[in-house]
């Protein structure tokens, strides 16, 4: 299935040519879940990221939806 992702923080630096003003299309198996997508993208620890799928916060075990848009936010810290 094809989904669209937009990466925030420094996540986009892992993908040469990624334009932070645009999104990126990804092909992934039909039965994939959010954690499968993160592994596919090489993002190691799902607990350090916030994933929003079609304007709803997604859990790592949620199934991906064909044509969905996912926003992946890197955890932030500081003060």
N, C-alpha and C positions, 0 to 999 in steps of 0.2 A: 504494500500500500504506500501511497505517497502522503507525506505530511510536510508541513512548513514549520520551521523553527526560527526563532529570533533569540540570539544569545546576548546576555548582559554581563557587565563586569569585564573581566579579562578572558572569558571563555572563548570569544571570537578569535583570539590570537592563536588558537590551536588549529585554525583552518585557514591556510593561505588563500588570499583573495576574498575572504569573508568581508562583506561591507556591512558595518554596524547600522547603517541607515536603511538597509534592506533586510530581507529574510533569506533563508536558505531552504531549498527543498531536499528532503531525504526520503529514500525508498527503504522500507523495512518490511519484514514478513507480516502477513495479515493478522496473525495472532499475537503480535508484540504488545508488551506492556511498557509503561513509562520507564521502569528500570532497564528493560531491554534496549530502549532507545539511548539511555544514558551510557550504557555499556558500549553500544554501537558507536557512539560519539567519542568514546574514550574518557568519559567523565567517571572517575572511580568511586566516589562515595555519595550515594543519593541523599544522605541525611544532611549534606552541606549545601543543598540547592533547593530552591523553590521553583516548582514547575506549575505553570498555569496552562490549562488546555481549554481552548474556546471560552476564555474569560472565567474559568472555574479552577480553583486550586486542585491540583491532581496529586493523588497518592502514588507511590512508586509501583503499586500493584494494579493500578487502573489500566484497563485496556486502551490502546490507542484507537482513534477513530479515523478512518480514511478521510483525507482532506482537512483534518484538524490543523489548527495553528497552535503551536506551543511556544510559550515564552519561558526561557530558562534563566533564572536569576542566581548568580553566585552569592553565597553567604557573605554578609558584610560584618565587620567588627570595627571597633574603635570607640573613641569617645571624645 
